[in-house]
Amino acid sequence: MKLSPSLIETGSLTIFFAVGLMLRISLLHLESVEHFDEGVYASSLWYDGQFEQPYPARHLFAPPLLSSLMEGLSWIPGLARFAPFLPCVFLGTATILALWWLARSWFGKPAGLFIAAVVAMSDFHIIFSRMALTDVACLFWIVLSISLGTRAIARQCFRTAVASGLVCGLAWWTKYTGWLPLAILCSGSGMWWLWSGRTVIRFTRFAGILATIAIVAALTFAPWWWQLQPVGGYRAVSQTHASYLTGWSSWTRNLVRQLHAQFLFDGFTGELSLGLGLFAASLMRWTSGRSTWNTKIAASQASAAGSAPPLLTLPPMTLLLRFTAASIAIAILSFRIWAPLMLICISIGGLSGVYLWPVLQRSWQRRELNDLSPTSPRAIPLSATDLDCAPTIDPTLGFCTTLAWFIGMLLATPMYTPYSRLYFPLTASLWLASAAGVGWWLESNLSVARRIVGTGDAPPKPSWGERLVSAMLIGAVIMSFFHFDENRELTRITNEDLFRSSLFKDRTSIELAAKDIADRCLDNVSDAHDSKDAAGAVMPLDLNLNSISPEVLREAAEVASSNSAEPGSTPDAPQRKPDERSRTKMIVYVYGEPALLYHLSQTGIIAAPVSHLNLRDPGDKPPQVPTFVVFGPNAKRTTGFWEELMERSSNLRPVTNITYSPSLVTLLDMFDPNWLRDHPEAYLQTFEVHRVQ
């Protein structure tokens, strides 16, 4: 069966989407609410009206859209266990289609296929798509809003502008930085209008479209803004976010840390995606030319010019071989220098190429005019499939928007505390810029081939500079199969190097720890175990953890949890059931650990958040109901916690310490990567349980 460009595009997109969905839903039972912010957002799933709000100052973290989606999914039978993660799984998978549509519109069909592969198989995006955080969900709305916004400007359509504003409002309801589409659209389209857009759209209409998007977005967000008024309004939110600003003095250090995190989250699928995406895009674009360009057209042109017919056909097989070799080379290099760095290189080259040699701009213009004439004298004319692969929106508008997006995020992102998830808007701009580079490179090669075949001239011999670059590229590919160890000896890459990270890390350690804490508190109430025995799961404080690798620590934690149904329990200890826990009168307060609070609430005990340690009854009397307080690594990093703990220490009796193993995402938000490398003991964190007396 002859492959057609539409079949290749549809088939490739379907495969990439299916792979992306599979990578996001596979082994979802290994996921658990673990990160601090995950616990806050998922608090709507355990919220009891007697506590007045799901979590203290919940409104300062994010608007309630994601939490509402979690709550709605929890009502569906069989989905309660996965409700915290499913919204991001679905919206993260939908981002594949959103960015495919956007890149396809701006830079052509090949660019759309490339970015679909990159997003579908991005380790960084997959990891966060499997978590209960707002960033992946918000990115989907941002991309969709920008796509609709640029389409509204290009088509001068106010109806599409309203849709863009509504979607921007949903982004704002998901995360307080959801207004980013407004900034990106205004800056990017403003640059485009000054450059060339003023010749096709009047300023009043252009400004009216942007104003429509902004007004609709503000009106969509207004109900939540109104609900914020009793708790300090949007000013309280802005003040909280301002506390995360670190300023220009930390810009370089934060950017380095963000890039370091990108390399840590990089893995096999992300590195492979670049080669697969480029090959799918190349095959579709080469096939679109092959389907109509033939020797008859070239021969008739040569006969009219009085020259011999060319011996080449368009596009020549050598061009497909070049595309294939480039796909293999980019995949191999990604394994060696990491996919994020490879994307940065392609992005910079792509933005430069789109500006210096506007072949995408010309292909869009020809599509608009249905112009099939040769691009240069005696060149092979275009075909209908060539026009079909061209962008549907002015690539200059896409270029300006991508450039403004990239520069704005590059300047703004390192101004904040370097949480790895804040890198997503910058990552999206890099994805789009690299897609533009791929589309531009493919179109440029075909444009040159069209001219060579039409004239019948032999391909020009490569210059010394081109030969040097080719030799360097070949050398880099060859050297990528090797690396230098610490002794500077050349060794072959092992499988561990190829699979540096795994997407499916077990994050249920905190869930098991919560069950253990609940049972220890029950044992303490019933005096079933001595407090010394209850501390049996605690690692001795004098153990020299600096000599133990993180892998050994993680294996030790896994072995400890696998030896019993719940960590710290003896094999013969009876397992508690939620109804058994709920029959015991006691309350467990959790200080600064919302993720633990979520899991404790699932065990059947009464658990509640607390922001202080003054937990005795009025009159400073011991509580009549057995009362416990639990705190962990997040509480210990809270300002003023240690001072209050020292002040209230006489009212707290230690019960037990429970260790758990946080995931890399959580650890990187608490500690610097370089510090983690030198302190492997941080891979195990401790929850301290105390009884109020």
Long-range contacts (C-beta under 8 A, 24 or more apart in sequence): 3-283, 3-287, 4-287, 4-291, 5-109, 5-284, 5-285, 5-287, 5-288, 5-291, 5-385, 5-388, 5-389, 8-280, 8-283, 8-284, 8-287, 9-109, 9-112, 9-113, 9-284, 12-113, 12-116, 12-117, 12-280, 12-284, 13-100, 13-112, 13-113, 13-116, 16-96, 16-113, 16-116, 16-117, 16-120, 16-121, 16-277, 16-280, 17-93, 17-96, 17-97, 17-116, 17-120, 19-120, 19-121, 20-93, 20-96, 20-119, 20-120, 20-121, 20-126, 21-93, 23-120, 23-121, 23-126, 23-269, 23-503, 24-89, 24-92, 24-93, 24-126, 24-129, 24-130, 25-89, 26-504, 27-504, 28-82, 28-85, 28-89, 28-130, 29-81, 29-82, 30-504, 30-505, 30-506, 30-507, 30-508, 31-82, 31-85, 31-130, 31-131, 31-507, 31-508, 32-507, 32-508, 32-509, 32-510, 32-511, 32-599, 33-84, 33-132, 33-510, 33-511, 33-595, 33-598, 33-599, 34-507, 34-509, 34-510, 34-595, 34-662, 34-663, 34-666, 35-131, 35-132, 35-133, 35-595, 35-665, 35-666, 35-669, 36-592, 36-593, 36-594, 36-595, 36-634, 36-666, 36-669, 37-61, 37-62, 37-133, 37-134, 38-84, 38-131, 38-132, 38-133, 38-594, 38-595, 38-598, 39-593, 39-594, 39-595, 39-596, 39-597, 39-598, 40-594, 41-66, 41-67, 41-70, 41-84, 41-132, 41-133, 41-134, 42-67, 42-70, 42-84, 42-132, 42-594, 42-595, 42-598, 43-67, 43-594, 43-597, 43-598, 44-68, 44-70, 44-71, 45-70, 45-71, 45-74, 45-80, 45-83, 45-84, 45-598, 46-597, 46-598, 46-601, 46-602, 51-608, 51-609, 55-594, 55-597, 55-609, 56-609, 56-611, 59-227, 59-228, 59-231, 59-237, 60-236, 60-237, 60-240, 62-134, 62-174, 62-175, 62-176, 63-172, 63-173, 63-174, 63-175, 63-176, 63-178, 63-221, 63-224, 64-173, 64-224, 65-137, 65-170, 65-173, 65-174, 66-132, 66-134, 66-137, 66-174, 69-137, 70-132, 84-132, 85-130, 85-131, 85-132, 87-132, 87-137, 88-128, 88-129, 88-130, 88-131, 88-132, 88-133, 88-136, 88-137, 89-129, 89-130, 91-129, 91-136, 91-137, 91-140, 91-141, 92-125, 92-126, 92-128, 92-129, 92-136, 92-137, 92-140, 93-129, 94-140, 95-119, 95-125, 95-136, 95-139, 95-140, 95-143, 96-120, 98-140, 98-143, 98-144, 98-147, 99-143, 99-428, 99-431, 99-432, 101-147, 102-143, 102-146, 102-147, 102-432, 103-431, 103-432, 103-435, 103-436, 103-439, 104-391, 104-392, 105-147, 105-150, 105-151, 105-391, 105-392, 105-393, 105-398, 106-150, 106-391, 106-393, 106-395, 106-397, 106-398, 106-399, 106-401, 106-402, 106-432, 106-436, 107-354, 107-360, 107-391, 107-395, 107-398, 107-432, 107-435, 107-436, 107-439, 107-440, 108-360, 108-363, 108-389, 108-390, 108-391, 108-439, 108-443, 109-281, 109-284, 109-285, 109-388, 109-389, 110-281, 110-282, 110-284, 110-285, 110-389, 110-438, 110-439, 110-442, 110-443, 111-281, 111-435, 111-436, 111-438, 111-439, 112-435, 113-277, 113-280, 113-281, 113-284, 114-277, 114-278, 114-280, 114-281, 114-434, 114-435, 114-438, 114-439, 115-277, 115-431, 115-432, 115-434, 115-435, 116-277, 117-273, 117-274, 117-276, 117-277, 117-280, 118-270, 118-273, 118-274, 118-277, 118-343, 118-431, 118-434, 118-435, 119-431, 120-273, 121-269, 121-270, 121-272, 121-273, 121-276, 122-269, 122-270, 122-273, 122-339, 122-427, 123-265, 123-266, 123-267, 123-268, 123-269, 123-270, 123-339, 123-501, 123-503, 124-262, 124-265, 124-266, 124-270, 124-340, 124-420, 124-423, 124-427, 125-424, 125-427, 126-269, 126-503, 127-265, 127-503, 127-665, 128-421, 128-424, 128-665, 130-503, 131-665, 133-421, 134-174, 134-175, 135-175, 135-421, 135-422, 135-424, 136-424, 137-174, 137-175, 138-171, 138-174, 138-175, 138-177, 138-178, 138-424, 139-424, 139-425, 139-428, 141-167, 141-168, 141-170, 141-171, 141-174, 141-178, 142-168, 142-171, 142-178, 142-180, 142-181, 142-184, 142-425, 142-428, 143-428, 145-171, 145-181, 145-185, 145-213, 145-217, 146-181, 146-184, 146-185, 146-401, 146-405, 149-181, 149-185, 149-189, 149-213, 150-185, 150-188, 150-189, 150-393, 150-397, 150-398, 150-401, 151-393, 152-209, 152-212, 152-213, 153-185, 153-189, 153-197, 153-201, 153-206, 153-209, 153-210, 153-397, 154-393, 154-394, 154-397, 156-201, 156-205, 156-209, 157-209, 158-208, 158-209, 158-212, 161-209, 161-210, 161-212, 161-213, 161-216, 162-212, 162-213, 162-216, 164-213, 164-216, 165-212, 165-213, 165-214, 165-215, 165-216, 165-217, 165-219, 165-220, 166-216, 166-217, 166-220, 168-213, 168-216, 168-217, 168-220, 169-216, 169-217, 169-218, 169-219, 169-220, 169-221, 170-220, 172-217, 172-220, 172-221, 172-224, 173-220, 173-221, 173-224, 176-237, 176-241, 177-425, 178-221, 179-217, 179-221, 180-425, 181-213, 181-217, 182-213, 182-214, 182-217, 183-408, 184-401, 184-404, 184-405, 184-408, 185-210, 185-213, 185-401, 186-210, 186-214, 187-404, 187-408, 188-397, 188-400, 188-401, 188-402, 188-403, 188-404, 188-405, 189-397, 189-400, 189-401, 191-400, 191-403, 191-404, 192-394, 192-396, 192-397, 192-400, 192-401, 195-396, 195-400, 196-394, 196-396, 197-394, 197-396, 197-397, 244-416, 244-417, 245-415, 245-416, 246-415, 246-416, 246-417, 247-415, 248-415, 250-414, 250-415, 251-414, 251-415, 252-414, 254-413, 254-414, 254-415, 254-416, 254-417, 254-418, 255-413, 255-414, 255-418, 257-418, 257-672, 257-673, 258-413, 258-414, 258-418, 258-420, 258-422, 258-423, 259-340, 260-673, 261-418, 261-420, 261-423, 261-668, 261-673, 262-338, 262-340, 262-420, 262-423, 262-427, 263-338, 263-340, 263-341, 264-501, 264-664, 264-668, 264-673, 265-420, 265-501, 265-664, 266-338, 266-339, 266-340, 266-500, 266-501, 267-499, 267-500, 267-501, 267-502, 267-503, 268-498, 268-499, 268-500, 269-503, 270-334, 270-339, 270-340, 271-331, 271-334, 271-335, 271-338, 271-339, 271-342, 272-331, 272-334, 273-339, 274-330, 274-331, 274-334, 274-339, 274-342, 274-343, 274-346, 275-327, 275-328, 275-330, 275-331, 275-332, 275-334, 276-327, 276-331, 277-438, 278-323, 278-326, 278-327, 278-330, 278-438, 279-323, 279-324, 279-327, 281-438, 281-439, 281-442, 282-320, 282-323, 282-324, 282-326, 282-327, 282-442, 283-320, 283-323, 284-389, 285-323, 285-389, 285-442, 285-443, 285-446, 286-315, 286-319, 286-320, 286-323, 286-446, 288-383, 288-385, 288-386, 288-388, 288-389, 289-314, 289-315, 289-383, 289-385, 289-386, 289-446, 289-450, 290-314, 290-315, 291-383, 291-385, 292-383, 292-384, 292-385, 292-386, 293-380, 293-383, 293-450, 293-453, 297-380, 297-381, 298-380, 298-453, 298-454, 298-456, 301-378, 301-380, 301-454, 302-456, 305-378, 307-456, 308-456, 309-456, 310-453, 310-454, 310-455, 310-456, 311-456, 312-452, 312-453, 312-456, 313-453, 314-380, 314-449, 314-450, 314-453, 314-454, 315-446, 315-449, 316-449, 316-453, 319-445, 319-446, 319-449, 322-445, 323-442, 323-445, 329-473, 329-477, 332-477, 332-480, 332-481, 333-476, 333-477, 333-480, 335-480, 335-493, 335-497, 335-498, 336-476, 336-479, 336-480, 336-483, 337-480, 340-430, 343-430, 343-431, 343-434, 344-430, 346-433, 346-434, 346-437, 346-438, 347-406, 347-429, 347-430, 347-433, 347-434, 347-437, 348-433, 349-437, 350-433, 350-434, 350-435, 350-436, 350-437, 350-438, 350-440, 350-441, 351-399, 351-402, 351-403, 351-406, 351-433, 351-436, 351-437, 353-437, 353-440, 353-441, 353-444, 354-395, 354-399, 354-436, 354-437, 354-440, 355-399, 357-440, 357-444, 358-395, 358-396, 359-440, 359-443, 359-444, 359-447, 360-390, 360-391, 360-395, 360-436, 360-439, 360-440, 360-443, 361-394, 361-395, 361-396, 363-387, 363-389, 363-390, 363-391, 363-443, 364-390, 364-391, 364-392, 364-393, 364-394, 364-395, 366-390, 367-391, 367-392, 374-450, 374-454, 375-447, 375-450, 375-451, 376-451, 376-454, 378-451, 378-454, 378-455, 379-450, 379-451, 379-454, 379-455, 380-450, 380-451, 380-453, 380-454, 382-450, 391-439, 395-436, 398-432, 398-436, 399-436, 402-429, 402-432, 402-433, 402-436, 403-433, 405-429, 405-432, 406-430, 406-433, 419-669, 420-665, 420-668, 420-669, 421-665, 505-663, 505-664, 506-558, 507-663, 509-557, 509-561, 509-567, 509-660, 509-661, 509-662, 510-595, 510-596, 510-599, 510-660, 510-662, 511-599, 511-602, 512-561, 512-566, 512-567, 512-660, 513-567, 513-596, 513-599, 513-658, 513-659, 513-660, 513-687, 514-596, 514-599, 514-600, 514-602, 514-603, 515-566, 515-576, 515-599, 515-603, 516-566, 516-567, 516-568, 516-569, 516-658, 517-588, 517-596, 517-600, 517-630, 517-656, 517-658, 517-687, 517-689, 518-576, 518-581, 518-588, 518-600, 518-603, 518-604, 518-605, 519-566, 519-569, 519-576, 519-581, 520-568, 520-655, 520-656, 520-658, 520-689, 521-586, 521-588, 521-605, 521-626, 521-628, 521-655, 521-689, 521-691, 522-576, 522-580, 522-581, 522-584, 522-586, 522-605, 524-626, 524-628, 524-655, 524-691, 525-584, 525-586, 525-626, 526-584, 531-654, 531-655, 531-656, 534-568, 534-655, 534-656, 535-654, 535-656, 535-657, 536-568, 537-567, 537-568, 537-656, 537-657, 537-658, 537-659, 538-656, 538-657, 538-658, 538-659, 538-686, 539-659, 539-684, 545-680, 545-681, 545-684, 546-679, 546-680, 546-681, 548-680, 548-681, 549-680, 550-680, 550-683, 553-661, 553-680, 553-681, 553-683, 553-684, 554-661, 554-683, 556-684, 557-659, 557-660, 557-661, 557-684, 558-661, 567-658, 567-659, 567-660, 568-656, 568-658, 576-603, 577-604, 578-602, 578-603, 578-604, 579-604, 580-604, 581-605, 582-606, 585-625, 585-626, 586-625, 586-626, 586-627, 586-628, 587-625, 587-626, 587-627, 587-628, 588-627, 588-628, 588-629, 588-630, 589-615, 589-627, 589-628, 589-629, 589-630, 590-629, 590-630, 590-631, 591-629, 591-630, 591-631, 591-635, 591-641, 592-631, 592-632, 592-634, 592-635, 592-638, 592-641, 593-630, 593-631, 593-632, 593-634, 593-635, 593-687, 596-630, 596-632, 596-687, 600-630, 612-644, 613-644, 613-645, 613-647, 613-648, 613-651, 613-652, 614-648, 615-651, 615-692, 616-651, 616-692, 622-692, 622-693, 623-692, 626-691, 627-691, 627-692, 628-655, 628-689, 628-690, 628-691, 628-692, 629-689, 629-690, 629-692, 630-687, 630-688, 630-689, 630-690, 631-687, 631-688, 632-685, 632-686, 632-687, 632-688, 633-662, 633-670, 633-685, 633-686, 634-670, 637-670, 651-692, 651-693, 652-690, 652-691, 652-692, 652-693, 653-690, 653-691, 653-693, 654-688, 654-689, 654-690, 655-689, 655-690, 655-691, 656-689, 657-686, 657-687, 657-688, 657-689, 658-686, 658-687, 658-689, 659-684, 659-685, 659-686, 659-687, 660-684, 660-685, 660-686, 660-687, 661-685
